Each structure stands twice: as C-alpha cells, then as structure tokens.
Amino acid sequence: MPFETIKPVKQPRKRSMITMVGLLLVVIGTPLAVWGIYHALAPLFETYANALNDPLGDKMPEDGKALSQQMTVHLPIGILGGAMATVGSSMLTFAIGRRLFSRMRGKALGGSVN
C-alpha cells in the first residue's frame, strides 16, 4: 500500500482577543452612550417643548440649577459609553488593519495566509 497523503484538517477560524474585546466594547458602549446622552438632554428638550407649547405659561424653571442637576445625573453614563464605543472601534480598526496587512504581506511573499 503506497503512502497516502494526509490532508490537514481545517481548523476553525480563530478570532483574536483584540477583535472580540473591541466588538464587545462597541456593542455595550454604543447603546450606553445613546441612552445616557438622551436622558441627559431630555430635561432640556422638555423645557423647550413646554416653552413652544405654552409660551405664556408658568412651567419654566426659576433657575437653571434644577435643570443642570437633572442633566448631570445621566451625563457621566453617556460619556463612559461613548469612551467605551470609541476604544472598541479603535480596537476593531486595528485588528482588521492588522489582518489585512498580514494577508497582503502573505500574497506578496507567495504564501497563503488565513
């Protein structure tokens, strides 16, 4: 019986840790940023909506301190979510760029890179 060529078993495609962490940060950070910024700006939108609906009404706040306190409760959450989404997006861009660069380098050298 002649020697048979053993075909290598294809390994499942590995995803790098930087890709998975970046994707997780984007998936968690984006909705968190949208939620936090929306809820931070909601009191301001409500104030302007009340002013447009009833211009002569007495629903306007006396001072801006109550409005600013309502806004600053949710603003740090929105900022944190935006930072998470930005870092995750940068990590994904780096991982995709590294993968494309390694493929181009492999093709230039005549090899095949997965």
C-alpha beads as a LAMMPS data file, in Angstrom:
LAMMPS data file: protein, C-alpha beads

114 atoms
113 bonds

1 atom types
1 bond types

-500.0 500.0 xlo xhi
-500.0 500.0 ylo yhi
-500.0 500.0 zlo zhi

Masses

1 110.0

Atoms # bond

1 1 1 0.000 0.000 0.000
2 1 1 1.602 3.279 -1.080
3 1 1 1.884 6.165 1.273
4 1 1 -1.244 8.188 1.250
5 1 1 -1.194 11.904 1.519
6 1 1 -2.813 13.006 4.717
7 1 1 -4.832 16.130 4.249
8 1 1 -4.613 18.560 7.123
9 1 1 -7.813 19.160 8.991
10 1 1 -9.025 22.717 8.576
11 1 1 -9.002 24.498 11.875
12 1 1 -11.888 26.794 12.690
13 1 1 -11.079 30.403 12.055
14 1 1 -9.601 31.982 15.143
15 1 1 -10.668 35.414 16.152
16 1 1 -8.130 37.383 18.009
17 1 1 -8.830 38.549 21.516
18 1 1 -8.499 42.193 20.467
19 1 1 -11.311 41.711 17.940
20 1 1 -13.644 40.126 20.466
21 1 1 -12.957 42.713 23.184
22 1 1 -13.322 45.550 20.661
23 1 1 -16.628 44.170 19.428
24 1 1 -17.864 43.750 22.997
25 1 1 -16.925 47.331 23.861
26 1 1 -18.730 48.682 20.801
27 1 1 -21.834 46.573 21.426
28 1 1 -22.065 47.628 25.086
29 1 1 -20.759 51.189 24.751
30 1 1 -22.898 52.457 21.888
31 1 1 -26.330 51.851 23.460
32 1 1 -24.996 53.068 26.806
33 1 1 -23.800 56.306 25.216
34 1 1 -27.059 56.850 23.352
35 1 1 -29.116 56.161 26.480
36 1 1 -27.020 58.400 28.727
37 1 1 -26.882 61.330 26.319
38 1 1 -30.598 61.066 25.523
39 1 1 -31.549 61.092 29.197
40 1 1 -29.100 63.922 29.893
41 1 1 -30.663 66.089 27.194
42 1 1 -34.294 65.085 27.896
43 1 1 -34.890 67.811 30.538
44 1 1 -33.609 70.427 28.117
45 1 1 -35.867 69.131 25.336
46 1 1 -38.805 69.110 27.756
47 1 1 -38.139 72.731 28.740
48 1 1 -38.102 73.878 25.126
49 1 1 -41.198 71.798 24.287
50 1 1 -43.088 73.418 27.175
51 1 1 -41.982 76.857 26.046
52 1 1 -43.161 76.205 22.480
53 1 1 -46.492 74.666 23.503
54 1 1 -47.426 77.324 26.058
55 1 1 -45.244 80.447 25.662
56 1 1 -47.022 82.414 28.386
57 1 1 -47.285 79.535 30.844
58 1 1 -45.535 79.343 34.195
59 1 1 -43.914 75.968 33.605
60 1 1 -40.483 77.470 33.034
61 1 1 -37.914 76.678 35.723
62 1 1 -36.980 79.538 38.042
63 1 1 -33.304 78.769 37.953
64 1 1 -31.105 76.559 35.868
65 1 1 -29.703 74.639 38.834
66 1 1 -32.520 72.085 38.943
67 1 1 -32.236 71.579 35.194
68 1 1 -28.465 71.165 35.345
69 1 1 -28.736 68.690 38.236
70 1 1 -31.163 66.564 36.232
71 1 1 -28.794 66.640 33.277
72 1 1 -25.638 65.778 35.220
73 1 1 -27.131 62.586 36.637
74 1 1 -27.056 60.770 33.277
75 1 1 -24.257 62.618 31.520
76 1 1 -21.349 60.601 33.034
77 1 1 -23.044 57.389 31.886
78 1 1 -23.246 58.739 28.342
79 1 1 -19.628 59.873 28.431
80 1 1 -18.478 56.477 29.707
81 1 1 -20.455 54.697 26.986
82 1 1 -19.011 56.994 24.325
83 1 1 -15.499 56.309 25.557
84 1 1 -16.129 52.565 25.529
85 1 1 -17.513 52.699 21.985
86 1 1 -14.572 54.806 20.796
87 1 1 -11.973 52.466 22.301
88 1 1 -13.795 49.424 20.920
89 1 1 -13.991 50.971 17.472
90 1 1 -10.270 51.724 17.558
91 1 1 -9.508 48.157 18.614
92 1 1 -11.618 46.748 15.783
93 1 1 -9.968 49.051 13.260
94 1 1 -6.532 47.956 14.479
95 1 1 -7.449 44.250 14.323
96 1 1 -8.946 44.499 10.834
97 1 1 -5.984 46.524 9.581
98 1 1 -3.527 44.018 11.024
99 1 1 -5.390 41.131 9.409
100 1 1 -5.482 42.861 6.012
101 1 1 -1.801 43.778 6.249
102 1 1 -0.826 40.185 7.042
103 1 1 -2.855 38.918 4.081
104 1 1 -1.233 41.419 1.726
105 1 1 2.206 40.515 3.061
106 1 1 1.452 36.804 2.600
107 1 1 0.348 37.302 -1.004
108 1 1 3.417 39.410 -1.751
109 1 1 5.682 36.662 -0.424
110 1 1 3.836 33.994 -2.406
111 1 1 2.368 32.165 0.554
112 1 1 -1.169 31.811 1.732
113 1 1 -2.177 33.412 4.979
114 1 1 -5.519 32.613 6.578

Bonds

1 1 1 2
2 1 2 3
3 1 3 4
4 1 4 5
5 1 5 6
6 1 6 7
7 1 7 8
8 1 8 9
9 1 9 10
10 1 10 11
11 1 11 12
12 1 12 13
13 1 13 14
14 1 14 15
15 1 15 16
16 1 16 17
17 1 17 18
18 1 18 19
19 1 19 20
20 1 20 21
21 1 21 22
22 1 22 23
23 1 23 24
24 1 24 25
25 1 25 26
26 1 26 27
27 1 27 28
28 1 28 29
29 1 29 30
30 1 30 31
31 1 31 32
32 1 32 33
33 1 33 34
34 1 34 35
35 1 35 36
36 1 36 37
37 1 37 38
38 1 38 39
39 1 39 40
40 1 40 41
41 1 41 42
42 1 42 43
43 1 43 44
44 1 44 45
45 1 45 46
46 1 46 47
47 1 47 48
48 1 48 49
49 1 49 50
50 1 50 51
51 1 51 52
52 1 52 53
53 1 53 54
54 1 54 55
55 1 55 56
56 1 56 57
57 1 57 58
58 1 58 59
59 1 59 60
60 1 60 61
61 1 61 62
62 1 62 63
63 1 63 64
64 1 64 65
65 1 65 66
66 1 66 67
67 1 67 68
68 1 68 69
69 1 69 70
70 1 70 71
71 1 71 72
72 1 72 73
73 1 73 74
74 1 74 75
75 1 75 76
76 1 76 77
77 1 77 78
78 1 78 79
79 1 79 80
80 1 80 81
81 1 81 82
82 1 82 83
83 1 83 84
84 1 84 85
85 1 85 86
86 1 86 87
87 1 87 88
88 1 88 89
89 1 89 90
90 1 90 91
91 1 91 92
92 1 92 93
93 1 93 94
94 1 94 95
95 1 95 96
96 1 96 97
97 1 97 98
98 1 98 99
99 1 99 100
100 1 100 101
101 1 101 102
102 1 102 103
103 1 103 104
104 1 104 105
105 1 105 106
106 1 106 107
107 1 107 108
108 1 108 109
109 1 109 110
110 1 110 111
111 1 111 112
112 1 112 113
113 1 113 114
